Amino acid sequence: MFRVAWRSLKTDARGWGKYILGKEEAKEYVKQLNDLFPEITHWFEADLTPLNVSGHRCSYGDMTFIPARSPVSSPEAS
């Protein structure tokens, strides 16, 4: 997911939206915003928050699976 971030060239105020956009959608939105508001710089950012799945079991597609802590970590992929 991606979000749009911005910075005012006049006041240096900054802000950002929520990670709700696809990459192409964010790219187009940034282009439109930069054209409409030249005094504000817009760009898009990817959500790079890593998932912490260490110590959890995996359902491998079982739709009835309920997540639960595992006493041991999953084996390393080979």
N, C-alpha and C positions, 0 to 999 in steps of 0.2 A: 504494500500500500504506500501511497505517496501523499504529501501535504504541500500546500503552497505557503511559503514564508515571504516576508517583505521587510523593507527598510526604507524609511523616508529620507530622501536626499537633503531635505531642508532642515528637519528636526532630529534626525538620527533615531526616531522612534522605530521600534521593531515589533513584529508579531508573526503569528503563524496560525494555520488552521489545524484541523484534525486529519489524521491519516485515513482518508476515506476515498481517495482518488486512485484510479489506475494510472500507469505511467503516461500513456498517450493523452489521456484526459487532462492530467496535470500539466503536461507540456503545452497543450493547446490553451489551457486556461491562463498559464503564465504569459504566453505570447499576447493574448487578448488584454490582460491586465496591464502589461507593460506598454501596449499601444494606447490604451485608454488613460493611463495615469503615468505620464513620463517622469513626474517628480518623485515617483516611488519605484524602487527596484524590487521586482518579484522573481522568485526562483522556486523550484520544487525540490523536496527532500524525500528520500526513502526512509521508511521505518526499518531501522537496522537493529532493533531490540532482539538480542539472542534469546532463544527459548531454552529454559533450564529444564531438560528432561532427564537429567541424571537421577537415577534411583526410582524411575517410574516404569511400570509395565506398559507394553503396547498391545493393542487389541488386534492388529492386522486385519481390520475391516469388520470386526464383530460389532454390529450396531447396538448390541445390548450391553456393551462394555461400560463399566463404571470405573473411572480413574481411581487408583489407590496407590499409596506409597509402597514401594517395594523394599524389602530388607537389604537387597543387594542391587548394585547398578546393573544395567543391561550390558551384555558382553560387547566388546569392541567389534565393529564391522571389519571383515577381512577383505 
